[in-house]
């Protein structure tokens, strides 16, 4: 037999900064004509994980020549999850690439990314600056970075694992002016478990274009299937 239950909530207006009602004030929410309840998020999507100090950014500081075919073990930048087994996973939030040296031809470039599928031995850390995105600077991470001079392990750097991510960047003028690039909101579509590599690369239509790439991620304990 169906029964009716009333639900009481604390209701705050969307633009109200502080809840001014007393602690014991509760109201019954109302629905619109389609029986929908409108809600508003209390924070921006990444605010809480960033506030807690678990969001990071890294990029290489020396531009690397783009490849003109899909790579295998050659990467622009590598990020290694040095957590122990069952440690924190790296959830990729955002990727970007930017042109630094350009040739006097019309050029277009596409960012590539690779997520390793097997645990690998920890690499020597290139000690790139890892930026904690809440500005506190504690660097609560054990991530390691690897520059392009060191190849990915052959069991990770497999041609078929590289994927195109984000939009192409196009330089429409045949002049040697750098600065084109693009970024991509990954929003957690890629998760790097402990012991795996995540790598970036740039594919271009001409030899001589160089790029830096950057990675933003947050870290959390996940149960991976």
C-alpha positions in Angstrom: 0.0 0.0 0.0 1.5 3.3 -1.1 2.1 5.9 1.6 3.1 9.6 1.4 6.2 10.9 3.1 7.2 14.6 3.5 10.8 15.5 3.1 12.1 18.6 4.9 15.3 20.3 3.8 17.4 23.4 4.5 16.8 25.6 1.5 19.3 28.3 0.5 18.9 30.7 -2.4 21.5 30.2 -5.1 23.2 33.6 -4.7 23.0 33.7 -0.9 26.5 33.5 0.5 25.6 32.5 4.1 22.7 30.4 5.3 21.0 33.0 7.6 18.3 30.7 9.0 18.4 29.2 12.4 19.8 25.6 12.8 16.4 24.1 13.4 14.6 25.8 10.4 13.4 23.3 7.8 11.2 23.7 4.8 9.4 21.4 2.5 10.8 21.7 -1.1 8.4 22.4 -3.9 8.4 20.9 -7.5 7.8 22.6 -10.8 4.9 21.6 -13.2 7.0 18.7 -14.5 7.6 17.4 -10.9 11.2 18.4 -11.0 13.3 19.7 -8.1 15.8 22.4 -9.0 19.1 22.3 -7.3 22.3 24.3 -7.5 25.8 22.9 -6.9 27.5 24.3 -3.8 30.9 24.5 -5.4 32.6 24.4 -8.8 33.4 20.9 -10.1 37.0 20.7 -9.0 36.9 23.1 -6.0 36.9 20.6 -3.2 39.6 18.3 -4.5 41.8 21.3 -5.3 41.2 22.9 -1.9 42.4 19.7 -0.2 45.7 19.8 -2.0 45.3 16.8 -4.3 45.3 18.6 -7.7 48.5 19.2 -9.6 50.0 20.5 -12.9 53.2 19.7 -14.7 54.7 20.7 -18.0 58.0 20.3 -19.7 60.2 23.4 -19.9 62.1 22.7 -23.1 60.1 22.4 -26.4 60.2 19.0 -28.1 59.9 18.4 -31.9 56.6 17.0 -33.0 56.4 13.6 -34.6 55.1 13.2 -38.2 53.7 9.7 -37.6 52.1 7.9 -34.7 54.9 7.0 -32.2 55.6 4.0 -30.1 58.1 4.7 -27.2 58.9 8.3 -28.0 57.0 10.8 -25.8 56.9 14.6 -25.4 56.3 14.2 -21.7 55.8 11.2 -19.3 54.1 11.1 -16.0 54.6 8.1 -13.8 52.3 7.1 -10.9 54.8 6.1 -8.2 52.2 5.1 -5.6 52.3 1.6 -4.1 49.8 -1.0 -5.1 46.3 0.1 -4.0 47.6 3.6 -3.6 46.1 6.8 -5.1 45.2 6.9 -8.8 45.9 9.9 -11.0 42.7 11.2 -12.6 43.5 13.3 -15.6 41.6 16.6 -15.7 43.1 18.7 -18.5 45.7 18.4 -21.2 47.3 21.1 -23.4 50.0 21.8 -25.9 51.6 25.0 -27.2 53.9 25.7 -30.1 57.3 27.3 -29.3 59.3 27.1 -32.5 57.5 27.2 -35.9 58.5 26.9 -39.5 57.4 29.2 -42.3 54.7 26.9 -43.6 51.1 26.4 -42.9 51.0 23.8 -40.1 48.5 21.8 -38.1 49.1 19.7 -35.0 47.2 17.2 -32.9 47.8 16.2 -29.3 48.3 12.5 -28.6 48.1 10.7 -25.3 48.9 7.2 -24.0 47.8 5.4 -20.8 50.0 2.4 -19.9 48.2 -0.9 -19.4 50.8 -2.8 -17.2 52.8 -2.0 -14.1 56.3 -0.8 -15.0 59.5 -0.3 -12.9 59.7 3.3 -11.5 61.8 5.5 -13.8 64.5 8.0 -12.7 62.7 11.3 -11.9 63.4 14.2 -14.1 62.3 16.4 -11.2 60.2 18.8 -13.2 58.3 21.4 -11.1 55.0 19.9 -10.0 52.6 22.7 -9.1 50.0 22.2 -6.5 46.9 23.9 -7.8 45.6 25.3 -4.5 48.7 27.5 -4.2 49.9 26.1 -0.8 52.9 24.3 -2.3 53.0 21.2 -0.1 53.3 18.9 -3.1 51.5 16.0 -1.5 52.4 13.7 -4.5 54.9 11.0 -5.3 54.5 11.5 -9.1 57.6 11.2 -11.2 58.2 12.9 -14.5 60.3 11.8 -17.5 61.6 13.9 -20.4 61.7 13.0 -24.1 65.3 11.8 -24.0 64.1 8.6 -22.2 61.9 6.2 -24.1 58.8 4.6 -22.7 59.2 0.9 -21.8 58.4 -1.3 -24.8 55.5 -2.9 -22.9 53.9 0.5 -22.5 54.9 2.4 -25.6 52.8 0.5 -28.1 51.6 2.3 -31.3 48.0 1.1 -31.0 47.7 2.6 -27.5 48.3 6.2 -28.6 45.1 8.2 -29.0 44.2 11.6 -30.4 42.8 14.0 -27.7 41.2 17.3 -28.1 41.0 19.6 -31.2 43.6 20.2 -33.8 45.6 23.4 -33.7 46.1 25.1 -37.0 48.5 27.9 -38.1 47.0 29.3 -41.2 49.8 31.6 -42.2 53.0 30.4 -43.8 55.2 32.4 -41.4 57.6 31.3 -38.7 55.4 32.7 -35.9 55.0 30.4 -32.9 52.2 30.3 -30.3 49.4 28.2 -31.7 48.1 25.3 -29.5 45.0 23.8 -27.9 43.7 22.4 -24.6 41.3 19.6 -23.8 39.0 19.0 -20.8 39.6 15.3 -20.1 37.3 15.4 -17.0 38.4 12.1 -15.6 38.1 10.0 -18.8 41.6 8.8 -18.2 42.8 7.2 -14.9 46.4 6.3 -14.3 46.7 3.5 -11.7 49.8 3.0 -9.5 52.8 1.8 -11.4 51.6 3.1 -14.8 52.9 5.7 -17.2 50.8 8.4 -18.8 52.5 10.1 -21.8 51.8 12.9 -24.2 53.0 13.7 -27.7 52.2 16.0 -30.6 51.6 14.9 -34.2 52.2 17.6 -36.8 52.1 17.7 -40.6 55.7 19.1 -41.0 59.1 18.5 -39.5 60.5 21.3 -37.3 57.5 22.3 -35.2 58.3 22.1 -31.5 55.9 22.0 -28.6 55.6 21.9 -24.9 52.8 19.8 -23.4 51.1 20.0 -20.0 49.1 17.7 -17.7 46.6 18.6 -14.9 45.4 15.8 -12.7 44.0 15.1 -9.2 44.8 12.1 -7.0 42.3 9.9 -5.1 41.9 6.4 -3.9 39.9 4.4 -6.4 38.7 0.8 -6.6 39.6 -0.1 -10.1 37.7 -3.0 -11.7 
